[in-house]
C-alpha cells in the first residue's frame, strides 16, 4: 500500500515537471513569435521609409531636371538670325556685281552733274571724263560698298557659332549660303576696284 502511494507521488511529480516544461516551451515559442513580428515590423517600416525617401528624391529631382532642360532649350539659339544674315550676305553679293538700283541712280546723277558743269567748249577728253568717267566711277564705288557689306555679313555669320552655345553646330545650309555671300562679296569687291582704277573697261582714248 505504501509502495503504491510512492509510485503515485512519483507519477504526479513527473506529470508536473512535464507540464512545466510544456509551459516553458509555449512561453519560449510565444517570445520568439513576438520578436520575429517586431523584427518584421521594423524591416517593413525601414523598407517603406526607404521607398518613400527614394520617391521623394525622384519627385524632387524629376521636375527640376525637366524644368532646367526646358529652360536650356528656350535659351538656346534657334539659328534664325544666322540664316537671315547668310541670305542677306548672298543677296548683297549679287547686288555688288551690278551696283544695284542705287548705283545706277547715283551714276545717272553724276552724269547729269558732269553735263551741267562741263561747257560746250571744253575738250573731248574733259567732256568724256566728266560725263561718263565720273559716272562709271560712282557706279563702281557703290558696287564696292555692297560687296564689302556682303563680305562682312558673311564673315560674321560664319564666325557667330564661336561666340554662341558650345557644342551647338551651325546648320549646313547656313554655312553654304554664308560662304556664297562671302565669295560673291570678294568677286564684287575685286570688280569694283578694277572698274574704279580703269583697269577694266577703261574710257576710250581721245588721241
Protein Blocks (a to p, Z undefined) as FASTA:
>chain_A
ZZmmmmmmmmmmmmmmmmmmmmmmmmmmmmmmmmmmmmmmmmmmmmmmmmmmmmmmmmmm
mmmmmmmmmmmmmmpcghlmmmmmmmmmmmmmmmmmnopjmlmmmmmmmmmmmmmmpcfk
bcfklmmmmmmmmmmmmmmmmmmmmmmmmmmmmmmmmmmmmmmcehiacdfklmmmmmmm
mmmmmmmmmmmmmmmnopgopacdfZZ
